[in-house]
Amino acid sequence: MRLILFDIDGTLLDCGRQVRSFFAGALDRVFGTAGAIDEYDFAGRTDDRIATDLLQQAGVSRERIRDGLPRMKERYFRDLDEGLDRASMRVLPGVLATLETLAAEPEVKVGLLTGNWEQGARIKLGRVGLNRYFPFGAFGDDVKERQEMPPVALKSAGDLYDRAFSPAETVIVGDTERDVDCARAHGIGAIGVTTGRHSADQLAAAGATRVVRSLVEIL
């Protein structure tokens, strides 16, 4: 049996800049600042790490961050759910065909490994009808650092399917060097896809087992 874990942003979807705006708005409403969000690189980081970095760089204390983050998340989820514009989103090439093919394979289980908080991930995927393909996953609520996510995903899959999954049976599909890094840290294969902001050379240099231009090529 194979376990395939997909990143979301840059791998399955392109939501444009609108999500960054919702994130910034929620930070500003709760903390009075979104920090230097326009210059911050979200790619491959968990939402917890993004929020914490931005706020600490803006001088917000750890205690205020800890106390205010649940309210910030609530506001972000509400704004995202109400405002996320389907017309400004793009399902990336090969995604639907790949997920349909994998869903028909009884020896393949598909899940998520994403830095998004789960509710935010589900809102994004739900807007384009992709939630049904992903019954489990590891999310930004589970851990702060992406490298800690693979064991969470393997446990989630094991709990759902009542069997253990090994790193050797698993592959992570993502568009950033951090996706590749977190896979390699746990002896898991990594497919790098160049639909995000990282080039084939960057993904290969990070140690991707395989690099493809889009999900059309992974089957």
Backbone hydrogen bonds, N-H to C=O, Kabsch-Sander energy under -0.5 kcal/mol:
donor,donor_aa,acceptor,acceptor_aa,energy
2,R,107,E,-3.0
3,L,169,E,-2.6
4,I,109,K,-2.7
5,L,3,L,-0.5
5,L,171,V,-2.7
6,F,4,I,-0.5
6,F,111,G,-2.6
7,D,173,V,-2.4
10,G,13,L,-3.4
11,T,8,I,-1.5
12,L,8,I,-3.1
13,L,8,I,-2.1
14,D,90,R,-2.2
18,Q,15,C,-0.7
21,S,17,R,-1.5
22,F,18,Q,-1.9
23,F,19,V,-2.5
24,A,20,R,-2.7
25,G,21,S,-2.5
26,A,22,F,-2.1
27,L,23,F,-2.2
28,D,24,A,-2.6
29,R,25,G,-2.2
30,V,26,A,-1.7
31,F,27,L,-3.2
32,G,27,L,-0.5
32,G,28,D,-1.7
33,T,27,L,-0.7
37,I,35,G,-1.5
39,E,36,A,-1.0
40,Y,36,A,-0.7
40,Y,37,I,-0.5
42,F,40,Y,-0.8
45,R,42,F,-2.2
47,D,115,G,-3.0
50,I,46,T,-2.5
51,A,47,D,-2.7
52,T,48,D,-2.5
53,D,49,R,-2.8
54,L,50,I,-2.5
55,L,51,A,-2.2
56,Q,52,T,-2.7
57,Q,53,D,-2.5
58,A,54,L,-1.0
59,G,56,Q,-1.6
60,V,55,L,-2.7
65,I,61,S,-2.3
66,R,62,R,-2.8
67,D,63,E,-2.5
68,G,64,R,-2.4
69,L,65,I,-2.2
72,M,68,G,-2.2
73,K,69,L,-2.8
74,E,70,P,-2.0
75,R,71,R,-2.2
76,Y,72,M,-2.7
77,F,73,K,-2.9
78,R,74,E,-2.1
79,D,75,R,-2.8
80,L,76,Y,-2.9
81,D,77,F,-2.6
82,E,78,R,-2.3
83,G,79,D,-2.6
84,L,80,L,-2.3
86,R,84,L,-0.7
88,S,85,D,-1.5
89,M,86,R,-1.7
90,R,14,D,-2.3
92,L,12,L,-2.4
92,L,90,R,-0.5
95,V,92,L,-1.9
98,T,94,G,-2.3
99,L,95,V,-2.7
100,E,96,L,-2.4
101,T,97,A,-2.2
102,L,98,T,-2.6
103,A,99,L,-2.3
104,A,100,E,-1.0
104,A,101,T,-0.6
105,E,102,L,-1.6
108,V,105,E,-1.8
109,K,2,R,-2.7
111,G,4,I,-2.5
112,L,136,F,-1.5
113,L,6,F,-2.5
114,T,138,A,-2.3
121,A,117,W,-2.6
122,R,118,E,-2.8
123,I,119,Q,-1.8
124,K,120,G,-2.3
125,L,121,A,-2.7
126,G,122,R,-2.5
127,R,123,I,-1.7
128,V,124,K,-0.7
128,V,125,L,-0.9
129,G,126,G,-1.0
130,L,125,L,-2.7
133,Y,130,L,-1.7
134,F,131,N,-2.0
138,A,112,L,-2.0
140,G,116,N,-3.2
142,D,139,F,-1.5
143,V,139,F,-0.9
148,E,145,E,-1.6
149,M,146,R,-2.0
152,V,148,E,-0.6
152,V,149,M,-0.7
153,A,149,M,-2.0
154,L,150,P,-2.5
155,K,151,P,-2.1
156,S,152,V,-2.4
157,A,153,A,-2.5
158,G,154,L,-2.4
159,D,155,K,-2.7
160,L,156,S,-1.9
161,Y,157,A,-2.6
162,D,158,G,-1.3
163,R,158,G,-1.0
169,E,166,S,-1.2
170,T,167,P,-1.4
171,V,3,L,-2.2
172,I,189,G,-2.5
173,V,5,L,-3.1
174,G,172,I,-0.5
174,G,191,I,-2.2
180,V,176,T,-1.5
181,D,177,E,-2.9
182,C,178,R,-2.3
183,A,179,D,-1.6
184,R,180,V,-2.7
185,A,181,D,-2.2
186,H,183,A,-1.5
187,G,184,R,-1.4
188,I,183,A,-2.6
189,G,167,P,-0.5
189,G,170,T,-1.2
191,I,172,I,-2.8
192,G,190,A,-0.6
192,G,210,R,-2.9
193,V,174,G,-2.1
194,T,212,V,-2.1
196,G,193,V,-0.7
198,H,175,D,-0.6
203,L,199,S,-2.3
204,A,200,A,-2.5
205,A,201,D,-2.5
206,A,202,Q,-1.6
207,G,203,L,-0.5
207,G,204,A,-1.1
208,A,203,L,-2.1
209,T,190,A,-1.6
210,R,190,A,-1.6
212,V,192,G,-2.9
215,L,93,P,-1.1
217,E,214,S,-1.7
218,I,215,L,-1.2
